[in-house]
Structure formats: structure tokens, C-alpha cells
Amino acid sequence: MKRSPRTKSPCPKRRNLPAIAVSFSALSFLYFNFDPTPAGADPASFEAAAFAEAMSADTEAIFAEATPTPVPVATASLGSEVPVTTTVAQPAVANDRITAIIDLLADGQGIDLPRNLDGVVWDDNRLLILSNIVILKRGLAKLDTIPSYTANFFKQERVDGTLLDGQMVQMKIQHEPFGVYMKWITGDKGRELLYVDGENEGKMLVHAGGWKARLVPALKLDPEGSIAMRESRHPCTMAGLRGMMLKMLADRENDLVYADDVDYAVAENQTFDDRDCIAFQVEHFAREHSPVYRKSVYFFDREHSIPLFVKNHGWPAEGAEVDPATLDDETLIEHYTFTELDLATRLASADFERTNRKYKFRR
């Protein structure tokens, strides 16, 4: 585990030189085939434990039901039991070196990175935020080359204060025009949803699962209407990786502005769903700068820079007494995974038509 150190002191945070080296490493591996090895770092000095703590027993049961074999559990723990490194005074990292790193990362990638360096102290925390932005922009650039893909998508969300049961769906996505097809394989098993930009009067088609699918015709619903949003925090128009990553990118760019009030941790060489990953934990300390998310955990696929595992936690109620041991469970608001992700598949137009004979949309 590599974590940007912080202190409980009211004084502004300062970063030590080893942490700066770790941050440079985190940036460097993005360019050199995602192979980060901090110069002089001792791997034994960083903690890594089972990531099972990040997944509830209920979620593991859903995975077991929804897939023929158990989904591999990631091997990192990004909990709060990370030792805090004593900080020492240090000179600011030279801006010309930061500029060189930005140029290196952006070279040939078509990635636009922040370059306003005036008055900014580029400490290790900001460098980790920057590395997160690079990963997201590379992943979005990768998606630009992919017309369609399929995945098993798990979601569990807190809606109107209630944490809903997890749901696993088979998902098909196309990018131009944007289209999404989902079929539920847990919960309301057999439910189907179809949305395509510019079709069906801008509405999404949905029918219930089970025996109701044979009796009740498909409904046309406003994707952002109260009925469609009854079980979701985000509309189906944002479904899939791109919508999620654009939201994450906006949040990370906001973190760069308020970097003194956010802590980043990174765990290298992790796995999820048999894919090599790098994991980040983001923890905010100022509600006014991140009113929705207090803490987030992401696992990015190294090869494609795409998030496969996302957990977001909100803030406790103002003035509420909280138990640190249960805080994350009590404030979970979003949990998403993409498993059996197939980026090579090329879906046909029929995959996004209500007349597809494999679907059960009734006229």
C-alpha cells in the first residue's frame, strides 16, 4: 500500500520526499506500460491484505448466484489501518520537472492535462490526483476506439436514503448512437431495458421480469422520470463505462482544485475478475468541496485504464455520532462492478432493436 501521508495538525499538509518519489512512480508507470516500481522503495514496507473487507457478505452471495464461478476477490485492502508517515519540511517540486512529467504522459496520447502551474505546490497528493486523471483520460480514449462491448454489471445504490438490494444485469452498450440493453439475472429476473438515442421518442423501453413479462406490455418511460429513477441514482442515458468515467473525471479534476482537503492512496499489482489492476482510494475531509462523496475505492484494469470495481461512500448525517468501524458500511451509496467484460465484441444493430426475437418487449 502506498499512501500520501497526512497529519491531524491544523497546519497545511506537507509531504515527505519518499512520498514524492512514490507519486512520481505512480505517474511514471502510466507511461511505461503500467509497470510501476518506485526507485529504492521497499515493497515489504507497504501493507496489502485481502480486499474481502470491501465487499459485504450479501454482495458476495449475489456474485455467487449471478455467475457460474465465484468472482475473484481483489487482493488489496484500502482501509484506514495505514500507518501515517511523519512529515518533514521540504522544498517544493520544481515546476519545470512537473512540466516534463506532464509532457511525457501526454506525448502521443492526445491527452489534455492541467498546465497552470503558477502558485501550485505539486506535492505527492496532487501527483496522485494527476495520475488518476491520466488513467481516466486514457481509458476514455480507449473507449473512443470501441464501438460496442458487453459485460455483467453489478450495481447496489442508496436511493432516497435506503440501500437497495444488489442487482446483476447482462449489459450491452454501443457508443454511436448511444444505446444500452440490460437483462436482469438477479432480483426481478428476466426484466429487460432498452434505450437508444433518438429512438422511441427519447424514451426507454422496460418490461418486468417473470410471469409479468407475458401479461404486461413494455412501458415507455422518461429516462429521468420518477418511475425510471425509483431504483437508480443515475439515468440509463449514463449507463456503462463512459458515463461513469466522465463523472469520475469531473470529480478528480475538482479534487485537483481542492487537493489540500483530499487524501489519495494507491495499491499496485492488484487483481479483480482475473485482470491486473491498480487500485486507488480517495478520501475527502471537507464536505463543502465534495458534497456527495466522502470516500471512494476504484480498481482500474491496467491494460485498458477502465474501472472494473467502484465503491462510493457518502457523509454521515450532520451531528450524528459515528462508529469508525461501521462508518463505511453505513454510508455506502454506490457499488458497481464490471465482470466478464468483452471489449472485442461487435454488436449488431439488432442488439438494440425492440423487435429482436431474443427479447421479450411486447408491442
Secondary structure, 3 states (H helix, E strand, C coil): CEECCCCCCCCCCCCCHHHHHHHHHHHHHHHCCCCCCCCCCCHHHCCCCCHHHHCCHHHHHHHHHHCCCCCCCCCCCCCCCCCCCCCCCCCCCCHHHHHHHHHHHHCCCCCCCCCCCCCCCCCHHHHHHHHHHHHHHHHHHHHCCCCEEEEEEEEEEEECCEECCCEEEEEEEECCCCEEEEEECCCCCCCEEEEECCCHHHCEEEECCCCHHHHCCCEEECCCCCCHHHHCCCCHHHCCHHHHHHHHHHHHHHHHHCHHHEEEEEEEEEEECCEEEEEEEEEECCCCCCCCCCEEEEEEECCCCEEEEEEEECCCCCCCCCCCCCHHHHCEEEEEEEEEEECCCCCCHHHHCCCCCCCCCCC
